[in-house]
């Protein structure tokens, strides 16, 4: 057995023996104390702004976890973007207790910053006031090869690296947390989920923590309040980042200490450009998953579970386009490289069990369904981000996360108590609870790492939503309605669109060999 396997066996044995310990551990070490030998050792891969934010607010405060390594192709805080210029910097300063950490006017990022944050945070609990126990890597492959005593990884990279790194880690027996999407190619997402099942590791797909409850909506559907369910409408105000209608035509130099080859990973080689990286990667088909991958996981996963939506038979896109002048002639840009500024996508799901066939509509870029008569009666508009369930006898309007569901018009609610606001599980990056860090989903995942049941946010529950968000991208790229054979994962009416279900991997970045 390897030293890693011996250590894992020891932890599992210790966990079983803990039930017979006479003196509780918290009596020896204080409430919330976790002995170093019981901690989950974790590598945090992806030191961009969102990675740093979630590491500081979620993982570092969790006593069950010890971050022992960070990884990012960028060494320094160069070229990062964020939602404001100082918010992240101030969050980090408060968390590590250093009001002068970093440089004002510089948005933090990079593996050096990540390493220093980890060590500064843990140093607060050392009598010496110092801590040196976090390694830093540029290449995730080197990290996985060298960190032999590693239990888990968290993946906070651009979308195109999620599946590859998750598969590489799980093949080595590591537990995995990943942000959305699991992968930005359908077949890669399926491979990641299959690998999780085969390896039996604990996995957690972070958007589960932000999903709301479908209990009240399902109660109204089952008691006939809206008749037979026919349609689901979900709209978002995304994208809230630049969408580039043309490919870069200039070639700025690669920033110092930034490994462009590692950032590209499995995707085809091309010249570096800042409009591909950091914050804006999500708008490119190669590197991102578009608005639905960004937000649909947060709103629709609970809907998919409750209604058993899987295997759509057709996906129909309606999308905006861009024009340009060429030699004085206006022409439409042939775009197979970036997501549209706005789109509507209809998924047709066949009947399943007692549920009739249902259409799911996804809206982004400000598009919304037509204003229903019920809202006209209430003199209301559809909110910028919302969910609506349409039956043949009525409608339910809810917030984006299915919060505050209401039968409309409001007179339908007379005599019906409005459902209480659900206790939100808390989206990653919004801070822990009670100073202990970590959402309930992350805590369930931590327990699963130590032999408990998989969290509800396990990869094993995420294929239907992963299927939808990836087929959304395929339909947009095809530019027309596609017919899908879910059993064989194949586009039947537009054979050329099948290439969008997978990618061609560059040498060294194929999940079969990494």
Helices and strands as residue ranges (DSSP letters): H 3-17, G 18-20, H 25-29, G 36-38, E 40-45, H 49-54, I 55-59, E 65-71, H 87-96, H 111-123, E 135-137, H 140-146, E 152-155, G 159-161, H 162-171, E 175-178, H 186-199, E 203-205, G 206-210, H 215-222, E 229-235, H 260-264, G 278-283, H 290-291, I 292-296, H 297-307, E 314-319, E 323-326, E 329-332, E 343-349, E 358-364, H 373-377, E 386-391, E 395-399, E 406-408, G 410-413, H 440-449, G 459-461, H 463-478, E 482-485, E 490-491, G 495-501
